[in-house]
Amino acid sequence: MLEKHDVRTASFLPASRANALSRLDAFTPQMAETYTEERNSDYGPDDRSNISCLSPFHAHRLLTEQETIARALGEHGLERAEKFIQEVYWRTYFKGWLELRPSVWTRYRTAVKQAIEGLSGERKKTFERAMAGETDIECMNAWAHELVETGYLHNHSRMWFASIWTFTLKLPWVLGADFFYRHLLDGDAASNTLSWRWVAGLHTAGKNYAATASNIRRFTEGRFDPEGQLAVDPAPLEDDWNGKPEPLVAVPAPARGKKSILVLHEDDCGWDSLGLEGIDLVAVAGMTVTDDRSPYGASELAKRFAIEAVEDALNTADDGLPVDAVKLASPSSLDDLAEETGAEQVIYPYAPVGPVRDRLDAAAAGWRQAGLEVSQILRPYDNAVWPHCTKGFFHVKNKIPELIKDL
Ligand SMILES: Cc1cc2nc3c(=O)[nH]c(=O)nc-3n(C[C@H](O)[C@H](O)[C@H](O)COP(=O)(O)OP(=O)(O)OC[C@H]3O[C@@H](n4cnc5c(N)ncnc54)[C@H](O)[C@@H]3O)c2cc1C
């Protein structure tokens, strides 16, 4: 018999395109009024009927944001599904924002290592208790267990958790972000890092998110009530990381007529919507680097989800494309495949700022040295939104009626 948490976990697995599409179908009727009215409530891990739970599939692009938005528009129209569509654009906004400010990612990576090294005494104990779900705050304990056991938390609970971690437990926000990133099935360098910064008052300078007992009581339907336990009116944190946005680097399309290996990675498994027409493919390869998320690696569940996602993409590519699809032990093991197939070019779906990009950048230098051309495929959807991500979300929000015309 399955343990209770296995049953909950099973609701996200398998990490496959088929599962993503059937979840999209199942949630489509709820994308309008139900979502608008109920999305802020966390009914608990056994009832996720009011939200889509599509984020792990978006994060690995087993389902593209474009497909989800198109479904909402086709079924309900912009007016009725506006709130849901805006939430999907939040994801794209965060990605674009970090793409324009890659130094925030570099600083975050350094800060995580420094914070781990700097932990000692009571603070270290509080950190360990918070992750183990052994604090004096019942809701924090429940969310820590849920995150570790299922790889998922409701958005509102993520906000409450991050706020209590930062302002009540007074732990470094970067360590909370690292804890989330290790465990979330939808773990995403941009949405995770920037949401934690937003809660702390760093993304929108001076505006932090303070969790309150009454809000938690209301939106958990009384399951939790941390009355008297939370920091009241905490001050926002401060730093100077955000700086000015850098120009986006142009991404030229891959050369046609060259023998090419397509490398699928855990940030984008959606080979069939990449626009591969005219590319002379000789093989498809797949890789995961999920342990690169954190100095502590990634959870077994997060790794399993990423591996299944890439394996599913390789299986469907093997069936759908006239070439073989193989799994790579690491990005550098592509060299043998290139020699076997006589490849002249390596192409991959654009890897946004994050650990996959870091690893692929390093591998690409080696591939170029070995005489291969390397190019990425940037999706028109991302390319259309990212230039608008220079400031706050409302700039993107205001552009939605225009952006959806191009979908
Ligand atoms: C501290 C913190 C950390 C977070 N870390 C991540 C992360 O690592 N990866 C991640 O994908 N999301 C992250 N989020 C955003 C959000 O919590 C999840 O995307 C959402 O809970 C996913 O559940 P869902 O698919 O049911 O979303 P729904 O409410 O059904 O929304 C539909 C889709 O819109 C996108 N979306 C919804 N809300 C947000 C949001 N606030 N920000 C960005 N995209 C959103 C997701 O792709 C989601 O699948 C974080 C939020 C906070 C507050």
The ligand as a MOL file (V3000), in Angstrom:
LIG
                    3D

  0  0  0     0  0            999 V3000
M  V30 BEGIN CTAB
M  V30 COUNTS 53 58 0 0 0
M  V30 BEGIN ATOM
M  V30 1 C 8.7030 32.2890 -2.4340 0
M  V30 2 C 8.1610 31.7960 -3.7410 0
M  V30 3 C 8.9070 30.9160 -4.5140 0
M  V30 4 C 8.4240 30.4920 -5.7580 0
M  V30 5 N 9.1980 29.6250 -6.5030 0
M  V30 6 C 8.7590 29.2300 -7.7290 0
M  V30 7 C 9.5390 28.3680 -8.5410 0
M  V30 8 O 10.6570 27.9750 -8.1920 0
M  V30 9 N 9.0150 27.9700 -9.7460 0
M  V30 10 C 7.7890 28.4100 -10.1790 0
M  V30 11 O 7.3690 28.0030 -11.2760 0
M  V30 12 N 7.0480 29.2390 -9.4450 0
M  V30 13 C 7.4910 29.6740 -8.2300 0
M  V30 14 N 6.7120 30.5100 -7.4870 0
M  V30 15 C 5.4730 31.0630 -8.0710 0
M  V30 16 C 4.1810 30.3000 -7.7690 0
M  V30 17 O 4.0990 30.0230 -6.3980 0
M  V30 18 C 4.0420 28.9920 -8.5460 0
M  V30 19 O 4.3210 29.1970 -9.9140 0
M  V30 20 C 2.6060 28.4640 -8.4200 0
M  V30 21 O 2.2950 28.2660 -7.0610 0
M  V30 22 C 2.4680 27.1940 -9.1860 0
M  V30 23 O 1.2520 26.5440 -8.9220 0
M  V30 24 P 0.1610 26.3630 -10.0720 0
M  V30 25 O 0.7880 25.7500 -11.2660 0
M  V30 26 O -1.0020 25.6810 -9.4860 0
M  V30 27 O -0.1870 27.8700 -10.4030 0
M  V30 28 P -1.5140 28.5280 -10.9630 0
M  V30 29 O -2.0040 29.4560 -9.9270 0
M  V30 30 O -2.4590 27.5440 -11.5030 0
M  V30 31 O -0.9410 29.4510 -12.1400 0
M  V30 32 C -0.7890 29.0140 -13.4890 0
M  V30 33 C 0.6620 29.1270 -13.9050 0
M  V30 34 O 1.1390 30.4580 -13.8250 0
M  V30 35 C 2.4810 30.5040 -13.3500 0
M  V30 36 N 2.4710 31.2320 -12.0700 0
M  V30 37 C 1.4390 31.3140 -11.1980 0
M  V30 38 N 1.7520 32.1330 -10.1680 0
M  V30 39 C 2.9960 32.5690 -10.4090 0
M  V30 40 C 3.8760 33.4540 -9.7070 0
M  V30 41 N 3.5100 34.0680 -8.5820 0
M  V30 42 N 5.1080 33.6620 -10.2100 0
M  V30 43 C 5.5000 33.0660 -11.3640 0
M  V30 44 N 4.7000 32.2340 -12.0730 0
M  V30 45 C 3.4760 31.9900 -11.6020 0
M  V30 46 C 2.9340 29.0710 -13.1840 0
M  V30 47 O 3.6420 28.6640 -14.3390 0
M  V30 48 C 1.6190 28.3160 -13.0460 0
M  V30 49 O 1.6850 26.9830 -13.4900 0
M  V30 50 C 7.1790 30.9630 -6.2320 0
M  V30 51 C 6.4240 31.8350 -5.4320 0
M  V30 52 C 6.9130 32.2450 -4.2150 0
M  V30 53 C 6.0670 33.2010 -3.3930 0
M  V30 END ATOM
M  V30 BEGIN BOND
M  V30 1 1 1 2
M  V30 2 1 2 3
M  V30 3 2 2 52
M  V30 4 2 3 4
M  V30 5 1 4 5
M  V30 6 1 4 50
M  V30 7 2 5 6
M  V30 8 1 6 7
M  V30 9 1 6 13
M  V30 10 2 7 8
M  V30 11 1 7 9
M  V30 12 1 9 10
M  V30 13 2 10 11
M  V30 14 1 10 12
M  V30 15 2 12 13
M  V30 16 1 13 14
M  V30 17 1 14 15
M  V30 18 1 14 50
M  V30 19 1 15 16
M  V30 20 1 16 17
M  V30 21 1 16 18
M  V30 22 1 18 19
M  V30 23 1 18 20
M  V30 24 1 20 21
M  V30 25 1 20 22
M  V30 26 1 22 23
M  V30 27 1 23 24
M  V30 28 2 24 25
M  V30 29 1 24 26
M  V30 30 1 24 27
M  V30 31 1 27 28
M  V30 32 2 28 29
M  V30 33 1 28 30
M  V30 34 1 28 31
M  V30 35 1 31 32
M  V30 36 1 32 33
M  V30 37 1 33 34
M  V30 38 1 33 48
M  V30 39 1 34 35
M  V30 40 1 35 36
M  V30 41 1 35 46
M  V30 42 1 36 37
M  V30 43 1 36 45
M  V30 44 2 37 38
M  V30 45 1 38 39
M  V30 46 1 39 40
M  V30 47 2 39 45
M  V30 48 1 40 41
M  V30 49 2 40 42
M  V30 50 1 42 43
M  V30 51 2 43 44
M  V30 52 1 44 45
M  V30 53 1 46 47
M  V30 54 1 46 48
M  V30 55 1 48 49
M  V30 56 2 50 51
M  V30 57 1 51 52
M  V30 58 1 52 53
M  V30 END BOND
M  V30 END CTAB
M  END
